[in-house]
Amino acid sequence: MSDPKKIEIENVMTPGRITRVDKAKYLAMESALLSVLPSGAPGITIAEAKRQLLPLLPQDLYPGGEKAGWWLKAAQLNLEAKGRIIRLATKPLSFHLA
């Protein structure tokens, strides 16, 4: 039975593996991340993306930014797996919209 409060996400690092996570938290993070990523190189780092997106997150889902780092990584890996964002070979890693 499918839980409408869950969403399936992928991980670019483990192809074929699906994880079910809280839908509201994931979609809020995905929206915030996509809104701060630039459309091309040089992109921005995940640390910079987190700094920019924290104020955009709903406080009822992320009080004080709680657990935002985990959800940010989950969204980043899922969006990479789906080809919606691109990882650049920089140190530290940077990303931009596909």
VENLIN-V494373 format. One record per residue. N is the residue number from 1. PHI is phi in degrees with one decimal (* if undefined). BURIAL is # if it has 16 or more other ideal C-beta (glycine too) atoms within 10 Angstrom, else .. D_LAST is the distance of its C-alpha to the last C-alpha in whole Angstrom. Layout:
n = (N | N)
phi = (PHI | PHI)
burial = (BURIAL | BURIAL)
d_last = (D_LAST | D_LAST)
This chain:
n = (1 | 2 | 3 | 4 | 5 | 6 | 7 | 8 | 9 | 10 | 11 | 12 | 13 | 14 | 15 | 16 | 17 | 18 | 19 | 20 | 21 | 22 | 23 | 24 | 25 | 26 | 27 | 28 | 29 | 30 | 31 | 32 | 33 | 34 | 35 | 36 | 37 | 38 | 39 | 40 | 41 | 42 | 43 | 44 | 45 | 46 | 47 | 48 | 49 | 50 | 51 | 52 | 53 | 54 | 55 | 56 | 57 | 58 | 59 | 60 | 61 | 62 | 63 | 64 | 65 | 66 | 67 | 68 | 69 | 70 | 71 | 72 | 73 | 74 | 75 | 76 | 77 | 78 | 79 | 80 | 81 | 82 | 83 | 84 | 85 | 86 | 87 | 88 | 89 | 90 | 91 | 92 | 93 | 94 | 95 | 96 | 97 | 98)
phi = (* | -86.2 | -94.3 | -65.8 | -90.1 | -117.0 | -135.6 | -90.8 | -125.8 | -111.8 | -132.1 | -57.1 | -80.2 | -132.5 | -54.3 | 88.6 | -89.4 | -113.1 | -122.6 | -100.1 | -132.8 | -59.1 | -66.1 | -62.7 | -65.2 | -63.4 | -64.0 | -64.4 | -68.6 | -58.0 | -61.2 | -63.4 | -63.0 | -63.0 | -75.4 | -101.3 | -74.6 | -73.6 | -83.8 | -161.7 | -63.1 | -86.1 | 70.0 | -137.2 | -77.3 | -64.2 | -60.9 | -68.7 | -60.3 | -61.9 | -59.5 | -75.0 | -89.2 | -51.2 | -67.2 | -87.6 | -78.6 | -64.1 | -66.2 | -69.7 | -94.5 | -130.2 | -60.7 | 64.3 | 79.1 | -54.6 | 63.3 | -61.8 | -60.8 | -63.4 | -66.7 | -62.9 | -63.2 | -60.9 | -66.0 | -58.6 | -66.1 | -67.3 | -65.3 | -65.1 | -60.4 | -88.8 | 74.9 | -91.2 | -131.8 | -121.0 | -89.4 | -96.2 | -82.6 | -118.0 | -126.4 | -66.7 | -57.0 | -131.3 | -138.2 | -149.3 | -67.1 | -77.1)
burial = (. | . | . | . | . | . | # | . | # | # | # | . | . | . | . | . | . | . | . | . | # | . | . | . | # | # | . | # | # | # | . | # | # | . | . | . | # | . | . | . | . | . | # | # | # | # | . | . | # | # | . | . | # | # | . | . | # | . | . | . | # | # | . | . | . | . | . | # | . | . | # | # | . | # | # | # | # | # | # | # | # | . | . | . | # | # | # | . | . | . | . | . | . | # | # | # | . | .)
d_last = (34 | 30 | 30 | 28 | 28 | 26 | 22 | 21 | 18 | 17 | 17 | 15 | 18 | 20 | 19 | 21 | 22 | 22 | 23 | 24 | 24 | 25 | 23 | 24 | 23 | 19 | 18 | 19 | 18 | 14 | 15 | 16 | 13 | 10 | 13 | 13 | 10 | 10 | 7 | 8 | 10 | 13 | 11 | 13 | 15 | 16 | 19 | 18 | 16 | 19 | 21 | 19 | 19 | 22 | 24 | 21 | 22 | 25 | 29 | 30 | 27 | 27 | 30 | 30 | 26 | 28 | 26 | 23 | 22 | 22 | 20 | 17 | 17 | 17 | 14 | 12 | 14 | 13 | 10 | 9 | 12 | 10 | 7 | 5 | 5 | 6 | 9 | 11 | 15 | 16 | 19 | 19 | 15 | 13 | 9 | 6 | 4 | 0)
